[in-house]
Amino acid sequence: MSAFQPYAGEYDYGGGTVRWRCYATAPVHGVLPAENRPLPSPPQGQKWLNPAEGPRRAPFACLVDETVTEFSQILLQMEAHGLASEGARAG
């Protein structure tokens, strides 16, 4: 498994933007909270993975390359900007 590297991005949610940052062992192209299930179809060559499966399933999914077979993620931070309720911060 590779060393943890930093990744970041953002997505639209509730009329605002959520910016995310994390460290992972494979490139992370996107992150969505579990409440967005079913997840949108991933772009060609990518897939959605939950970093912790089974009873410890994470409350979010990560968009990674389709070839990824081993994946770990740590220190996910999400910041809401411009939402109707700034109390929607996660992290």
C-alpha positions in Angstrom: 0.0 0.0 0.0 1.3 3.5 -0.8 2.0 6.3 1.7 -0.7 8.7 2.5 -0.8 11.8 0.2 -3.0 15.0 0.5 -6.0 15.4 -1.8 -8.7 18.1 -1.9 -11.7 19.2 -3.9 -15.2 20.6 -3.6 -18.8 19.8 -4.5 -22.1 21.7 -4.7 -24.6 21.0 -1.9 -27.7 22.8 -0.7 -27.1 26.0 -2.7 -23.5 26.3 -1.5 -20.1 24.6 -1.8 -18.5 22.0 0.4 -14.7 21.9 0.3 -13.0 18.7 1.4 -9.4 17.7 2.2 -8.1 14.3 3.2 -5.0 12.1 3.1 -5.3 8.8 1.3 -3.2 6.0 -0.2 -4.7 6.4 -3.7 -5.7 9.6 -5.6 -9.1 10.8 -4.4 -11.0 12.6 -7.2 -14.2 13.4 -5.2 -16.0 12.8 -1.8 -19.7 12.6 -1.1 -21.5 12.0 2.1 -23.5 8.8 2.6 -26.8 10.8 2.5 -26.2 11.4 -1.2 -26.8 7.7 -1.9 -27.4 6.4 -4.4 -24.2 7.8 -5.6 -24.0 9.3 -9.1 -22.5 7.3 -11.8 -18.7 7.7 -11.7 -16.8 9.0 -14.7 -15.3 6.4 -17.0 -12.2 4.9 -15.4 -13.2 5.7 -11.8 -15.3 4.1 -9.1 -16.8 5.1 -5.7 -15.3 3.3 -2.6 -16.2 3.5 1.0 -12.9 3.6 3.0 -14.3 1.4 5.7 -16.6 -1.4 4.7 -18.8 -3.6 6.9 -20.0 -2.5 10.3 -17.4 0.3 10.4 -18.7 1.8 7.1 -17.6 5.4 6.8 -20.4 8.1 6.4 -18.9 9.1 3.0 -17.6 7.6 -0.2 -14.5 8.5 -2.2 -14.2 8.6 -6.0 -11.0 6.8 -6.9 -9.4 5.3 -10.0 -11.1 2.1 -11.2 -7.8 0.2 -10.8 -7.5 0.9 -7.1 -7.8 -2.4 -5.1 -6.4 -1.3 -1.7 -7.4 2.0 -0.2 -7.2 3.8 3.1 -8.2 7.4 3.9 -7.6 9.5 7.1 -8.3 12.9 8.4 -11.2 13.9 6.2 -12.2 17.6 6.7 -15.3 19.1 5.1 -16.1 22.9 5.2 -19.4 24.3 4.1 -19.4 27.7 2.3 -22.5 29.7 1.4 -25.1 27.2 2.7 -28.3 28.4 4.1 -27.2 27.0 7.5 -23.5 27.2 8.2 -24.3 24.7 11.0 -23.9 22.1 8.3 -20.2 21.8 8.8 -18.7 18.3 9.1 -15.3 17.2 10.0 
